[in-house]
Structure formats: C-alpha cells, structure tokens
C-alpha cells in the first residue's frame, strides 16, 4: 500500500503539468503553418511522396483533422503523458524502496526513457489513425 501511495504522489504532478504543456504544444503546432500533429509529418507517410509539397500538406492536414476530431485529439496526449508520468514516478519511487541510488539523474534518466517510449507509441498511434483517413480519402477520390 505504501508503494502505491508513493507512486501516485509522484505520478500526479508530472501528469498534470505534462498534460497542460503537451496540450499547448499540440494546439500551437496545429495552429502553425504546417498544421501537423506533434509526433508526425509528411515524411511519416511514404504514400504521399508521389504528391507535390502543397498537396502533401493539404492531404495530411485534412486527414489529421478527420482523425483527431473532438476528444480524440487527447488520446495521444494521454498516452504520452501517462507513460512519461509513470516513468518519473518510478524514478522517484525506486530509490525509496530499493538500494538504487537517489539522484536527480536517476529521475531524469528514467523519465527520459519513458518519454522516448511514449513519443514512439504516440507517433505510431497518430500515424495509424491518419493513415486510415488518408486511405479513406484516396478511395473516395478514386470512386469519383
């Protein structure tokens, strides 16, 4: 019970702070000229390589708008955030429960490792969701 209490006390501050920061980054990135979600870009989709630069931007922007309508845009944010906050909480909790050295470097290292894994997972999720929308738009264009 004590381990769960330690974990949750260390989990919530980075989860809340990360959620606010990543949401602002997401909105700023979407409002920017390219308008892509944070973890993907045109190079993430080889099927767009046959189109010119302007068409790639348009197709990717439309597909990401369709893929992340409403509350769905928070799915990659929550995935990244929960994994990152779990890594920070684990880095905080390990030295308290084990003979692992207590150091800011330990927290930072475990948190960074969790952030890398979380960014990879969120990027894969975004690519999968956007790729489905790109395929749907390609089949609808071919049907016309």
N, C-alpha and C positions, 0 to 999 in steps of 0.2 A: 504494500500500500504506500509505503514511503517513497519507493521508486516512481510510482505513478504520480504522486504528488510533486516530486522533484521535476519529473518530465513535463507535466502540464504547466507548472510555474515557469519553466524555461521556454515552453513552446509558444504560449500566447503572445508575449511581446514581439518576437520577430514575425509571427504570423500576421498580426495586425499591422505592424509597420510595413512589412513586405507587401501586404495586400494593398495598402494605400499607395505606396510608391510604385508598384507594378501597374496598378490601375491608371495612375497618372502617366506613366511611361506609355502604356497601351494607348490611351487617349491622345497623347501628344504624337505618337508615331502614326496613328490613324489620321490625325489632322494634318500631318506633314504632306508634302507634295506627292510622295510615292504612295502613301496610304496603305502600307502593308502591315499585317500584324507583326509583333516584335520578333518572333522566332523564325520567320520565313521571308523569302524574297523571290524574285523571278528565277534565280539560279537553282531554286529548290525543285523546279518543275522542268525536266528536260523536254516535255511535250510542248512547252511554249517556245523552244528555241527556234522553231521554224517561222515564228511571227516576228515582225519588227518591234522595236523598243516601245513605241506608243501603244501598239496592240497588246503587247505583253502586260503593260501597266493597266490597261483598261480591263482585260480579261481577268487578271489577278485581283484587281480592285473589286470588280463585280462578284467574282467567286467568293472572296473573303467577306464581302458584305452579306451575301446569302448564307454563308457557312456560320457566321457569328452574329446572327440577328438576336436581339433581345438579350436574355440572360445567358445565352450560350457563350458569349464572349468571356464570361467569368470561369468557364471550365478550365482552360489552360492556365489562367491566373491562379486558381485554387490548387491545381495540380502542382505547379511550380512552387507556390507558396507553402503548401503543406509539406512538401518534400524538403524544402530549404529550412523551414522552421523545425522540422523533425531532426535534421542534421545538427542545427545549432543546439537544440535541446539535448541531443545525445552527447554532443561535445561538452556541454555543461555537466551532464549527469555522470558521465564515465569517471572523471576524477573523484567524484564524491562517493562512488560505490565500489571502485576498484583501485588498485595501486597505480593506475595510469597517472602520468604527471599532470598537474593542474597548471595550465598555461593558456594565455590568450592565443598562442599559436595552435594549440590543440583545437580550441573552439573554432578558430578561423579555418584551419585545415579541414576539419570535418564538415563545417558549414559550406566551404567552397566545393568540396567533393559532392555534397548533397545538391548544391546549386548547379553544378555541371550535369549531374544525372537528371535533375529536374528540367533543366533547359533542353536537354536532349529529348526527354519524354514529351515535354510540351511542344517542341518543334515537330516531333513525329505526329502527335495528335493534330496539330494545326495543318501539317501537310496532308494528312489523310482526309481531314474534313474538307479542305479546299480542293484537293484533287477530285473528290466525289462531285463537287459543284462544277469543276472545270469539265469533267466528263459529261455531266448532265447538260451543260451549256453547249458542248461540242455535238452531242447527239441531237439536241433541239435545233441547232443550226443546220446540221446535215439533213434533218427531216423536212426543213423548209425548202 
